[in-house]
Amino acid sequence: MSLTFLPVGPRTLLVELPDLTETLVLFDALLAHPIDGVAEIVPAARTLMVRTDAGMAADGALARAILNRRPPPGTAPSENTAPPIELPVTYDGEDLAEVASLMRLSPPEVIAAHKAATWQVAFVGFAPGFAYMTCDDPRFDIPRRSSPRTRIPAGSVALAGKFSGIYPLESPGGWQLIGRTEVPMFDLNRSPPALLAPGQRVRFVERAAPDRIATPVVAPATAGLKILSTAFPITVQDEGRPGQGGQGVSAAGALDLGSLRAANRRLGNPPGAAVLEITLGPVRLTVDEPVTIAIEGAATEASIDGTPVTPHLFALDAGEVLTLPPPARGMRSYLAVRGGFDIAPVMQSASRDTLAHIGPEPLVAGAVLPLARAAADAVDPAPSAPPALPATGEVVEIPVTLGPRTDWFAPDQVERFLGQDWAVSPLSSRVGMRLEGEALTRDARELPSEGTETGAIQIPHSGQPVFFLADHPLTGGYPVIATVRPEALDLAAQIPPGARIRFTAAAPFAPITPEAK
């Protein structure tokens, strides 16, 4: 079977292969013989998502370069010769009896088979450190639960499809639970944080789990910028942590990168310095020493001790109270201080990933953020042109690239997707924006997990789209009908609940054809 190259965006494409084995073989080949300009590859069950550096298109030339590196038929994946990692498991999962029934075994026989197999990590996704492991025992092909759980404890050992996995943190999920381990799958005090990586082998052993190690308590800051009140938690954001797909970690970072950079540029800070991402409002804050502040994004009004000031650039003296009311248009504002905040980076970034729980804790009333007082360049006092941001009730046109799974939808469903205005639900977050409208129907097949890009628009069984934002999971199991173009992500992040989105596509869906040799 020839490879299929599916469009995701101007710098991202999806390579579809016949099965997991061929996917891993091609992944090995691309790692052994890298293509210039490829920034990251995210392997999954039957696909590789390939991202390129700025200035390199994900087009037919890239498809040809990938095709030229495909090993001949029959090539086996590279084998890790290191001894398997042993993981202790207590086999007391809630679904153990159900799994035994599906496998036509007794619970003790399921446990014996799970321990006897050597499991190999095929890829990492869904959550940081979540490893999809396969083995040679064909009996471990277990369907997901018909009704997913809303809460699965961290350390749960589970089965689904042909995979075994361990939930690294508490999260919803639909896998069958057979046991639990106390060994952390993702630990920021470890290098690398993810315990398991593609290619590693694992053996499960039944024994008493080790005692939990107490996490050191870090004393909160007492001096700096203090949040007096806020309607919604405030997050610290910078340009994110791209390139961490091998750890199961998405890039995160500011949802409106243009506003983040504008605020820092106005103060003479480095463009990617950490700032506060403020959702709606109102917000009240103060400082214990004089600072210079810039605010960009949705905020167009501000006051200091009741006196109006322009949000773009102003001084705040010690003890003064800055108030930001809810914006009339847009949704997110970005507050920077000259010299930046004193924040220890996590995986090379100060951004808060709200799905992975990585980075500084969200700020609520009483939180204090220390100041870095770093050297900065000259300030830029000239006001920038205010961005044209949407308001509740308005319709916003957002351009998309159709793909990678548009062909899972009949032509009339694609027309329905593009032809209606989708209401933005209040049930939205930094992970994704839920949309409401006339539901879509699609191919009833189950899609094996595959990489998802920021801006992906997934269609779950409900038929109501979910538009992924910066903190989205690295892989997903629902078809993506289209992907928002990168240049529209800043605007999309400013669309408030109650507004409506009309998606537009400049070209129909079509697989990418490799350039002729």
C-alpha positions in Angstrom: 0.0 0.0 0.0 1.3 3.4 -0.9 1.5 6.2 1.7 -1.3 8.7 2.0 -0.4 12.3 2.7 -3.2 14.3 4.3 -3.3 18.1 4.7 -3.4 19.6 8.2 -2.0 23.1 7.7 0.6 25.1 5.8 3.4 23.6 7.9 1.8 20.3 9.0 0.8 17.1 7.2 -0.3 13.7 8.3 1.2 10.5 6.8 -1.1 7.6 6.9 0.2 4.0 6.7 -1.3 0.5 6.6 -0.6 -0.4 10.3 1.4 0.3 13.4 4.4 -1.8 12.3 4.9 0.2 9.1 4.3 3.4 11.0 7.1 2.6 13.4 9.4 1.5 10.6 9.0 4.8 8.8 9.4 6.7 12.1 12.7 4.9 12.7 13.9 5.8 9.1 13.0 9.5 9.5 14.9 9.7 12.8 17.9 7.9 11.3 17.9 10.1 8.2 16.3 13.4 9.1 14.7 15.7 6.5 16.1 19.3 6.6 13.4 21.6 7.8 11.3 19.0 9.7 10.8 20.3 13.3 8.9 17.5 14.9 7.3 14.1 14.2 4.4 12.8 16.3 3.9 9.0 15.8 0.5 7.4 16.5 -1.3 4.1 15.7 -1.2 4.4 11.9 0.0 7.9 11.2 2.9 10.3 11.6 2.1 14.0 12.0 5.0 16.0 10.6 5.6 19.6 11.5 8.1 21.8 9.6 10.2 24.8 10.6 9.1 28.3 9.7 9.7 28.9 6.0 9.2 25.3 4.9 5.9 24.2 3.5 4.2 20.9 4.2 3.6 20.2 0.6 4.3 17.7 -2.2 8.0 18.3 -2.0 8.0 17.2 1.7 5.8 14.2 0.8 8.3 13.1 -1.8 11.2 13.5 0.7 9.3 11.3 3.2 8.4 8.8 0.5 12.0 8.5 -0.5 13.0 7.5 3.0 10.4 4.7 3.3 12.2 1.4 3.9 11.5 -1.6 1.6 8.6 -3.9 2.5 9.3 -6.4 5.2 11.6 -4.1 7.2 11.0 -4.6 10.9 11.0 -1.8 13.5 14.2 -1.2 15.4 14.4 -3.3 18.5 15.5 -1.9 21.8 18.1 -4.3 23.3 18.0 -2.7 26.7 16.4 -4.8 29.5 12.7 -4.1 29.9 11.6 -1.7 32.6 9.8 -3.5 35.4 6.7 -1.8 36.7 4.9 -3.1 39.8 1.2 -3.4 39.5 -1.6 -4.1 42.0 -4.2 -5.9 39.9 -7.4 -4.7 41.4 -8.9 -2.7 38.6 -12.7 -2.1 38.4 -12.9 -3.6 34.9 -10.8 -6.7 35.5 -13.8 -9.0 35.6 -15.2 -7.5 32.4 -11.8 -7.8 30.6 -11.6 -11.5 31.7 -15.1 -12.0 30.2 -14.1 -10.3 26.9 -10.9 -12.4 26.7 -12.7 -15.6 27.7 -10.3 -16.1 30.6 -10.5 -15.9 34.4 -9.2 -12.8 36.2 -6.1 -14.7 37.4 -5.4 -15.8 33.8 -5.7 -12.2 32.6 -3.2 -11.1 35.2 -0.8 -13.9 34.3 -1.0 -13.0 30.5 -0.5 -9.3 31.2 2.6 -10.1 33.3 4.0 -12.7 30.8 3.9 -10.3 27.8 6.7 -8.0 26.9 5.1 -4.7 26.1 6.8 -2.1 23.8 6.0 1.6 23.7 4.8 2.4 20.3 4.1 6.1 20.8 3.2 8.7 23.5 0.2 10.9 23.5 -3.2 11.8 25.0 -1.5 13.2 28.2 2.1 13.9 29.2 3.8 10.5 29.7 0.9 8.4 28.6 2.6 5.6 26.6 0.7 3.4 24.2 2.2 -0.1 24.6 1.7 -3.2 22.4 2.6 -6.8 22.8 2.5 -10.0 20.7 -0.4 -11.6 22.5 -3.4 -11.2 20.2 -5.9 -11.7 23.0 -5.2 -8.2 24.2 -7.5 -6.5 21.7 -10.0 -5.0 24.1 -12.8 -2.6 23.2 -13.1 0.7 25.1 -15.8 1.0 27.7 -19.2 2.0 26.1 -19.5 4.8 28.7 -16.2 6.7 29.5 -15.5 7.6 33.1 -15.3 11.2 34.1 -12.5 10.5 36.6 -9.7 7.9 36.4 -7.0 8.1 39.1 -3.4 8.7 38.2 -1.4 5.4 38.0 -4.4 3.4 36.6 -3.2 0.5 34.4 -5.6 0.1 31.5 -6.4 -1.7 28.2 -8.0 -0.5 25.0 -7.8 -1.7 21.4 -4.4 -3.5 21.1 -2.8 -1.2 23.7 -2.0 -1.1 27.4 -1.4 2.2 29.0 -1.0 3.9 32.4 -2.8 7.2 33.2 -0.1 9.6 34.3 -2.6 12.0 36.0 -6.2 12.1 37.0 -8.3 12.5 33.9 -11.5 11.3 32.1 -11.1 8.2 30.0 -12.7 5.2 28.4 -10.1 2.5 28.8 -10.7 -0.7 30.7 -9.0 -0.5 34.2 -7.2 -3.7 35.4 -4.8 -2.4 38.1 -2.7 0.5 39.4 0.9 1.4 39.9 2.6 3.9 42.2 5.4 4.6 39.9 4.9 8.1 38.4 4.7 8.1 34.6 5.5 11.8 34.4 7.7 13.6 37.0 9.1 17.0 36.4 11.9 16.3 38.9 13.2 13.6 36.5 15.1 14.0 33.3 13.4 13.4 31.0 10.1 13.8 32.8 8.3 11.0 30.9 9.3 7.5 32.2 8.5 5.8 29.0 9.5 6.7 25.4 8.8 5.1 22.0 10.8 1.9 21.6 11.2 1.1 25.3 10.1 -2.3 26.6 8.1 -2.9 29.8 7.4 -6.0 31.9 4.6 -5.8 34.5 5.2 -7.5 37.9 2.7 -8.2 40.6 4.0 -7.0 43.9 3.3 -4.4 46.6 3.5 -0.9 45.2 6.2 1.4 46.7 5.2 4.1 49.2 4.5 7.5 47.7 7.3 10.0 48.0 6.1 13.3 49.5 6.3 16.2 47.1 8.3 19.1 48.6 6.2 22.1 49.4 7.4 25.3 47.8 6.8 28.4 49.9 4.6 31.0 48.0 6.0 34.3 47.1 5.3 37.2 49.4 6.6 40.2 47.4 5.8 41.3 43.8 2.6 41.7 41.9 -0.5 40.6 44.0 -3.9 39.5 42.7 -6.6 41.2 44.8 -9.6 39.7 43.0 -10.3 38.0 39.6 -13.4 36.6 38.0 -11.4 33.7 36.5 -8.0 32.2 37.3 -5.2 34.0 35.6 -2.4 32.0 33.9 1.2 32.8 33.3 2.0 32.4 29.6 5.0 32.8 27.2 5.6 31.4 23.7 5.2 27.8 25.0 7.2 24.7 24.9 7.2 23.4 21.3 9.1 20.2 20.4 8.1 18.2 23.4 5.9 15.7 21.6 8.2 12.8 22.6 7.1 13.5 26.2 3.4 13.6 25.3 3.4 17.4 25.9 1.8 19.9 23.6 3.2 23.4 23.1 0.7 25.4 25.2 1.7 29.1 25.4 -0.3 32.3 25.0 -3.5 31.8 23.0 -3.0 35.2 21.4 0.7 35.3 20.7 0.5 38.6 18.8 -0.8 40.3 21.9 1.8 38.7 24.1 4.6 39.9 21.8 3.1 43.4 21.5 3.0 43.9 25.3 6.6 42.8 25.7 7.7 44.9 22.7 6.1 48.0 24.2 8.1 47.5 27.4 11.5 46.6 25.8 11.2 43.0 27.1 12.2 40.0 25.0 9.2 39.2 22.8 8.5 35.8 24.4 8.9 36.9 28.1 6.2 35.6 30.4 3.1 37.7 30.9 -0.3 37.3 32.6 -3.1 35.9 30.4 -6.3 37.4 31.8 -9.7 35.9 30.8 -12.5 38.5 30.6 -12.6 40.2 34.0 -13.0 42.1 36.3 -9.5 41.9 37.8 -7.9 44.0 40.6 -4.2 43.8 41.4 -1.5 45.8 43.2 2.3 45.9 43.6 4.7 46.6 46.5 7.2 48.5 44.4 6.9 50.9 41.3 6.6 49.1 38.0 5.9 49.9 34.4 3.0 47.9 32.9 1.7 47.3 29.4 -1.6 45.6 28.5 -2.5 44.3 25.1 -5.4 42.2 23.7 -9.0 42.7 24.7 -8.6 45.3 27.4 -9.3 48.9 26.3 -10.1 50.3 29.7 -8.2 50.4 33.0 -8.1 52.5 36.2 -5.6 53.2 39.0 -7.3 53.9 42.3 -10.4 54.9 40.3 -8.7 57.2 37.8 -8.9 56.0 34.2 -5.6 55.3 32.4 -4.8 53.9 28.9 -4.0 50.2 29.2 -1.2 50.2 26.7 1.6 51.7 28.8 1.6 53.2 32.3 3.3 53.3 35.6 1.9 51.7 38.8 3.3 52.8 42.1 3.6 50.7 45.2 0.2 50.2 46.9 -1.8 51.5 44.0 -4.7 49.3 42.8 -5.1 48.6 39.1 -8.6 47.6 38.0 -9.4 46.0 34.6 -13.2 45.7 33.8 -14.5 43.0 31.5 -13.7 44.0 27.9 -16.5 45.1 25.6 -14.9 43.1 22.8 -12.6 40.1 22.7 -11.9 37.7 25.6 -8.3 37.7 26.7 -5.9 40.5 27.8 -2.1 40.2 28.3 -0.4 42.1 31.1 3.4 42.5 31.1 5.7 44.3 33.5 9.0 45.9 32.5 11.8 43.5 33.5 9.5 40.5 33.6 8.4 38.1 36.3 10.7 35.8 38.3 9.4 32.4 37.2 11.4 29.2 37.0 10.9 27.5 33.6 9.4 24.1 33.4 10.6 22.1 30.3 12.1 25.3 29.0 8.9 27.4 29.4 7.1 29.4 32.0 3.7 28.8 30.4 0.9 27.1 32.3 -0.5 24.0 30.5 -3.9 23.6 32.0 -4.5 20.1 30.6 -1.0 18.7 31.6 -0.8 20.6 34.9 2.6 21.9 33.9 4.0 25.3 34.8 3.0 27.9 37.4 -0.3 27.3 39.2 -3.2 29.5 38.0 -3.4 32.8 39.9 -6.4 33.5 42.1 -7.2 36.1 44.7 -4.2 36.4 47.1 -1.6 35.0 44.7 1.7 36.9 44.5 4.0 36.8 41.5 7.6 37.9 42.1 9.3 40.4 39.8 12.5 39.6 37.9 13.7 43.2 37.4 15.7 42.0 34.4 17.4 44.4 32.0 15.1 45.7 29.3 15.4 47.9 26.2 13.7 51.2 25.6 9.9 51.4 26.0 7.7 52.0 23.0 5.1 54.6 24.1 3.4 55.0 20.7 0.0 53.3 20.9 -0.6 50.4 18.5 -3.7 50.2 16.3 -6.4 48.5 18.4 -7.2 45.0 17.1 -10.6 44.4 15.6 -11.9 41.9 18.1 -15.3 40.2 18.1 -18.1 40.7 20.6 -20.9 38.5 21.8 -23.6 38.1 19.2 -21.3 38.8 16.2 -20.3 36.4 13.5 -16.5 35.9 12.9 -15.1 34.3 9.7 -12.2 31.9 10.5 -10.2 30.3 7.6 -9.5 26.6 7.7 -7.6 24.0 5.8 -9.9 21.1 5.1 -8.4 17.9 6.5 -6.9 15.6 7.5 -10.2 13.6 7.9 -12.7 15.5 5.8 -13.3 12.4 3.7 -14.9 10.8 6.8 -17.9 13.1 6.1 -20.3 13.0 3.2 -20.2 16.1 0.9 -23.5 17.4 2.3 -22.0 17.2 5.8 -18.9 19.2 4.7 -21.3 21.8 3.2 -23.2 21.9 6.5 -19.9 22.4 8.4 -19.0 25.3 6.2 -22.4 26.6 5.5 -23.7 27.4 9.0 -22.7 29.7 11.9 -21.5 27.8 14.9 -22.3 29.3 18.4 -19.4 29.4 20.8 -20.4 27.6 24.0 -19.6 28.9 27.5 -18.1 25.4 28.1 -14.8 26.4 26.6 -11.3 26.7 28.0 -7.6 26.9 27.0 -7.9 23.2 25.9 -10.7 23.7 23.4 -13.7 25.7 22.3 -17.0 23.8 22.2 -19.3 24.8 19.3 -23.0 24.4 18.9 -25.1 24.1 15.8 -26.8 21.6 13.5 -25.0 18.4 14.3 -22.8 16.7 11.8 -22.9 13.0 11.0 -19.8 11.0 9.9 -18.4 7.6 9.1 -19.2 5.3 12.0 -15.8 3.7 12.2 -13.5 4.2 15.2 -10.4 6.3 14.3 -7.1 5.0 15.8 -5.4 7.7 17.9 -3.4 10.2 15.8 -1.6 13.5 16.3 -3.7 16.6 16.5 -2.6 20.2 15.7 -3.5 23.4 17.5 -6.6 24.6 15.6 -7.9 21.0 14.9 -11.7 20.8 14.7 -12.7 17.4 16.0 -16.1 15.9 15.5 -17.1 13.6 18.4 -20.1 11.2 18.3 -22.4 14.1 19.3 -21.7 15.8 16.0 -20.9 19.1 17.7 -17.4 20.4 16.9 -14.6 20.9 19.4 -12.0 23.4 18.3 -8.6 22.6 19.9 -6.6 25.5 21.4 -3.1 25.6 22.8 -3.5 23.2 25.7 -5.1 20.4 23.6 -4.0 16.7 23.9 -1.2 15.7 21.7 -3.3 12.9 20.1 -7.0 12.3 19.6 -9.4 9.6 18.5 -12.1 11.6 16.7 -11.9 12.6 13.1 -10.7 16.2 12.4 -12.8 17.7 9.6 -10.6 20.8 9.3 -7.8 22.7 10.9 -7.8 26.5 11.6 -5.0 28.2 9.7 -2.2 29.4 12.0 -2.6 33.1 11.1 -6.2 33.0 12.4 -5.5 31.4 15.8 -4.9 34.8 17.6 -8.3 36.1 16.4 -10.0 32.8 17.2 -8.7 32.9 20.8 -10.5 36.2 21.3 -14.0 35.0 20.3 -16.2 35.1 23.4 -19.0 32.8 24.3 -22.2 33.8 22.6 -20.4 34.9 19.4 -20.6 32.7 16.3 -18.0 31.3 13.9 -18.4 30.8 10.2 -15.5 28.6 8.8 -14.2 29.3 5.3 -12.0 27.1 3.1 -10.1 28.4 0.1 -9.8 25.0 -1.5 -11.7 21.7 -1.4 -10.2 18.7 0.5 -7.6 16.7 -1.4 -4.7 14.5 -0.3 -1.2 15.9 -0.9 0.4 14.4 -4.0 4.2 13.8 -3.7 6.1 15.8 -6.3 7.4 13.8 -9.2 10.9 12.4 -8.9 
